[in-house]
Amino acid sequence: MKTNIAVFFGCRSVEHEVSIISAVQAMHSIDREKYDVTPIYVAKDGTLYSGSALFDIEEYKNLPELLKKTDAVQILRENDAVVMKKAKVGLFEKAKATTIDLAFPIVHGTNCEDGTMAGYFEFLGLPYISCDIISAAIGMDKAIFKDVLKNAGLPVLDCIKFRAREFSLNKKQILADIKKNIGLPLIVKPVNLGSSVGIKKVSKKEDLENAITDAFSFAECVLVEKAITSLREINCSVLGDADECIASVCEEPFMHDEILSYEDKYLSNGDKNGASKGMASLGRKIPAEISEKKSDEIRALACDVFKALGCSGVVRIDFMIDTETDSVYANEINTIPGSLAFYLWDASGIKYTELIDRLVDIAFRRQRNRDNLSFTIDTNILSGASFGTKGAKGSKF
């Protein structure tokens, strides 16, 4: 009997469409001789849908029509299993249950990749591919990510972080601190978004406040860090878990601007029908034209970052090289990378189908380890106790 993998994608995120691209790619790369695949599209209002039409990327050009070809569904735990059922059934119709063996979230951004979806699967007791709640949440928050790496002795750029209300009340002081401790040029980032959404480079002081205001339209918290003027961006993927992992070859993406934009990543190099290939279509050099020594340094650092966060599955970590000093800094981690970074593993000798096989094995291994842990104890403090109306110990009703 084949393992049924439920692929979750979409979600309430500014990277909703990117998730669709990545998920459809993956679903067509899963070995159907080994696995059954159940697509579960999470609409922007949070409703879950499933149906065979979700496999076709062309259908997403008209989303209202696509949803008419699908069924709204719900995920439940029944009889020690996780099942999918139609959310609505006819009066004399019996709700058919589809057992889900493994969840494969291919989601990007807040409200999903940030640990939200991992928490949903943990609550259901459903094995899943990808980072757990803590590592996903740390990976999404760029400021906390920096703090964790600093504590682990790993190289990151210093930054200043502040919230919208804080900036509104103390704007003059914060701008002065940025000028003194960061200086120009600098980068302004929403702390918890990916795909370069809301990120701007600022070279003139008169542009700083507008860049911050723009970033606050995407997130409640913003960070500012020094911009490296002699910059090379190098990316590397890591596969495994916190006990054992391997790093891919390195890549160097090509930018149309000083910052690798959302458009660079996802809206370029589509096919003749306008269907983007996502991160796989981005201009890049694989392997990156860097020395073997520098490549080994970055690959080792990638594994150190992966382990410092306690990651699982496949991630992509973006690094920066300051070519004036030859220093390497970890920039950010993508705990569910666009296109699952399959192009980096393909260049490393691991085909997409094998990559998915390994991700499945890692997910089930983690679940087996967790099944050996105790989450409850055999006691019932309520059985013989007497509590007052406020729950005070020893009091009576």
Secondary structure by P-SEA (a helix, b strand, c coil): cbbbbbbbccccccaaaaaaaaaaaaaaacccccbbbbbbbbccccccccccccccccccccaaaaaaacccccccccccccccccccccccccbbbbbbcbbbbbccccccccaaaaaaaaaaccccccccaaaaaaaacaaaaaaaaaaabbbbbbbccccaaaaaacaaaaaaaaaaccccccccccccccccccbbbbccccaaaaaaaaaaacccbbbbbbbbcbbbbbbbbbbcccccccccbbbbbbbccccccccccccccccccccccccccccccccccccaaaaaaaaaaaaaaaaaaccccbbbbbbbbcccccccccccccccccccaaaaaaaacccaaaaaaaaaaaaaaaaaaaaaccccccccccccccccccccccccc
